[in-house]
Amino acid sequence: MHDNSQSGSFQAGEGVSREVIQRSKEFLLQNYARADVVFERGEGVYLVDAEGERYLDCVSGLAVNALGYGDADVLEALREQSRKLIHVSNLYYTIPAASLAEELVRHSFADRVFFCNSGTEANEACIKFARRWARTHFGENKTGLVAAFSSFHGRTMGSISLTGQEKYQAPFEPLVPGIRFARFNDIDHTVEQINDNTAAVFLEPVQAEGGVHPATQEYLKAVRSACDTHNALLVFDEVQVGLGRTGRLFCHEHYGVEPDMLTLAKPLAGGLPIGAALLKQHVADAIQPGDHAATFGGGPLICAVALVVFRKIADPQFLEKVRNNSALFGGRLRALKEQYSAIRQVRGMGMIWGVQFDEPAAPIVAEFRKRHILACVAGPNVLRFLPPLVIGEEELNHVADVFADILEAR
Ligand SMILES: Cc1ncc(COP(=O)(O)O)c(C=O)c1O
């Protein structure tokens, strides 16, 4: 049964999508380039549109829906906590926030957690925490930040200032001053940017939006060492690649390099908005009451749901399955590269995969959609797959089979 209570007098079936798209174009700010499809519900790893058509989802709400759609435990947590308490201010304590913070700390390098509402906010918080820490210990001049070209850290002013891509920055200048950019995976160039006035270096261990580029281990080790030499903090942005996406709970576990702070967001609350900054104690010690805040940050409903999501993702068996499925899917993609010269490179880990072409990847995304599979791009020439972490072998093989058909038909 369709519930049409939100769609005025319109009935489900032919034409609903057209009408919704039309109204969206009329009333919503046109800041997104959306595909012409209206999604109404989700079931497992499938999305169903307003016409009842099913799509295999390899986007996951941009790395958010790690457990797919309709996870029974997530729904139960949502139901139970929503009856008890949805929001109370940060003037008081709540059980879900304490439990989630404890769980994050017990499973990570960190000693303290700050909750906010999104990835960009988590990065903004870390900019402030880094500057606060640097000023406390080293005085007024240690305000510099270093980030990488091709990075992506979010859309608020601090985060776009850290995002080393002109298209995100140029229209909104002037940016936050004092940020130097390094060539990702170029040790010499990156180390050159770090000096005694650097408060923090921000890096994604795998650059996601920038084209699915994993850091090398030598690179992250060298950056860690340069940070230590110059008393600078190392901040990993794992908003997209943390929480099981790469087959480990935290992406940096692949590298054996620990940050001083880490940002998380996307999948943590099962599709509800959340961001988190994880801090080592020595950074946390510099933060005083009143230094930072978020009205909705760490609310009981969000944290109760996140606790369920986090426990599921942190289960070693869950992560092992992600790694096994990753080996299967990565193997299929690499085999396609051998077979089809249009594919320049295949890069990825866990359930984030980028397929590099010499030409725009958007038409391939459209071909997939015609065949009822959702994929996306990461930069102009990279096709990106971000399936729910719970996707199975059968569906992954289907995606690879359809990809072969698309490449064959070109
Ligand atoms: C690595 C990374 N950092 C930060 C963000 C921004 O997160 P949000 O959109 O939740 O602000 C994103 C979003 O794609 C991201 O991929």
The ligand as an SDF file (V2000), in Angstrom:
LIG
                    3D

 16 16  0  0  0  0  0  0  0  0999 V2000
   35.7920   12.5710    3.4690 C   0  0  0  0  0  0  0  0  0  0  0  0
   34.5990   13.4330    3.7060 C   0  0  0  0  0  0  0  0  0  0  0  0
   34.6590   14.3830    4.6500 N   0  0  0  0  0  0  0  0  0  0  0  0
   33.6060   15.1780    4.9030 C   0  0  0  0  0  0  0  0  0  0  0  0
   32.4390   15.0610    4.1960 C   0  0  0  0  0  0  0  0  0  0  0  0
   31.2930   15.9700    4.4860 C   0  0  0  0  0  0  0  0  0  0  0  0
   30.3040   15.2870    5.1840 O   0  0  0  0  0  0  0  0  0  0  0  0
   28.8400   15.9160    5.3200 P   0  0  0  0  0  0  0  0  0  0  0  0
   28.2280   15.9390    3.9580 O   0  0  0  0  0  0  0  0  0  0  0  0
   28.1490   14.9950    6.2900 O   0  0  0  0  0  0  0  0  0  0  0  0
   29.0140   17.2860    5.8800 O   0  0  0  0  0  0  0  0  0  0  0  0
   32.3250   14.0840    3.1990 C   0  0  0  0  0  0  0  0  0  0  0  0
   31.0940   13.9520    2.3980 C   0  0  0  0  0  0  0  0  0  0  0  0
   31.0680   13.3740    1.3490 O   0  0  0  0  0  0  0  0  0  0  0  0
   33.4370   13.2480    2.9480 C   0  0  0  0  0  0  0  0  0  0  0  0
   33.4070   12.3150    2.0030 O   0  0  0  0  0  0  0  0  0  0  0  0
  1  2  1  0
  2  3  1  0
  2 15  2  0
  3  4  2  0
  4  5  1  0
  5  6  1  0
  5 12  2  0
  6  7  1  0
  7  8  1  0
  8  9  2  0
  8 10  1  0
  8 11  1  0
 12 13  1  0
 12 15  1  0
 13 14  2  0
 15 16  1  0
M  END
$$$$
